[in-house]
Amino acid sequence: RPSRRWCSRGRRGRWRSASGRRPWAGRSSCRAATAPRASRSSAPTTSATPSASCSRWPSSSPSGARCPSSRVGRMAGQFAKPRSNPIETRDGVTLPSYQGDIINNDDFDEKSRAPNPQRLIRAYSQSASTLNLLRAFAHGGYADLQRVTEWNLDFLRHSTQGDRYVELAQRVHDAIGFMLAAGLPPQHPMMTTAEFWTSHECLHLPYEQALTREDSTSGLYYDCSAHMLWVGERTRQLDGAHVEFLRGISNPVGIKVSDKLDSSELVKLCEILNPHNKPGRLTLITRMGAENMRAKLPHMIRAVRQAGLIVTWVSDPMHGNTISAPCGLKTRSFDAIRAELRAFFDVHEQEGSYPGGVHLEMTGQNVTECIGGSNTVTFDDLSSRYRTHCDPRLNASQSLELAFAIAERLRRKRDRTWTSLISKVEA
């Protein structure tokens, strides 16, 4: 049983409190996700790139939308991989499926696919190291807003998105100069630090149980492996062990919502996981593709509203848009991702509800894993810098392009709201 916990009750409490005041912690929130690898992606630069990409969102998205932002990383614990089939067959040979580095290896041989308990210890140790690195970045000067013009990556400096980012960073820099001139201390925590939260799917229950602790002051139980955990498509059975586990802990929790989930079942899940209807407790993460989003999401929003449930809606436009390229590699279309995000915002605007955040799988590296974007990654480009061991990720240019698109959408909504309020006052 691990003796150390790394996600304190106090930080989880601050996040849930913020979530209760603003939908999903202040949202145009960014959740940066990485592939569930524990042993071959442990270099500090690799661990830091999602947080580096996420760090740009407070300037690129919320500054245009003028709303707070929360940064959440699917990291430091996301080492188990859900599989629909427990076995895999190649060329007549059948072996156990690869279930993530916390259990086995993805090399197709008997030794690699055998479960190894030592991998649990390795995943635990690397999670602790990754969180220490994130804390060092968040509180060691990397997040200093006075360095906003230095956050851009070299390969973006002469791109369309890089130019837009530099222009925006200069405006942020000018605003900071005004605040400093007005007397705000340059070392104020608001200027030099950033909150960064962690999350992952609640999948490997023995691992999660081993890191669950009772808080001595409140008597509540917390899973200390992450600030937030969610239940996925394969583990959301109403009478299942994963739902029962999440019901018993006090962390903020999420539900992955696909087009296969019935609205009535969604309401029942919400009532099980948040029986007291506490603000900030429950996040619904939609993943269903643009067409299904427009057809299914309105009914879900109405059902949740009619039941009087307090939830935060977040879009995951990645997992419903995975395709196979002609070369056999998994990829995602940037246009399809953007279309699902557009549908997410359109439906919420139509229903009068609030779009609370986005979940993106992205990296700060110059990879070619998702096709499309302003720099036009094609199928032929995929193999040149295809680095992922699991799901394809947006590169930094594509991530910034989405951030600017979301900021513009939120800005237009804010302007319409102000125009409407002014019209009512004048009337």
Buried (B, 14 or more C-beta within 10 A) or exposed (E): EBEEBBBEBEBBBBBBEBBBEBBBBBBBBBBBBBBBBBEEBBEEEBBBBBBBBBBBBBBBBBBBBEBBBBBBBBBBBBBBBEBEEEEBEEEEEEBBBBBBBBBBBBEEEEEBBEEBEEBBEBBBBBBBBBBEBBEEBBBEEBBBBBEBBEBBBEBBEEBBBBEBBBEBBEEBBEEBEEBBEEEEEEEEEEBBBBBBBBBBBBBBBEBBEBBBEEBEEEEBBBBBBBBBBBBBBBBBEEEEEBBEBBEEBBBBBBBBBBBEBEBEBBBEBBBBBBEEBBBBBBBBBBBBBBEBBBBBBBEBBEBBEEBEBBBBBBBBBBBBBBEEBEEEBBBBBBEBBBBBBBBBBBBBBEBEBBBBBBBBBBBBBBBBBBBBBBBEBEEEBBEEEBBBEBBBBBBBBBBBBBBBBBBEBBBEBBEEEEEEEEEEEEE
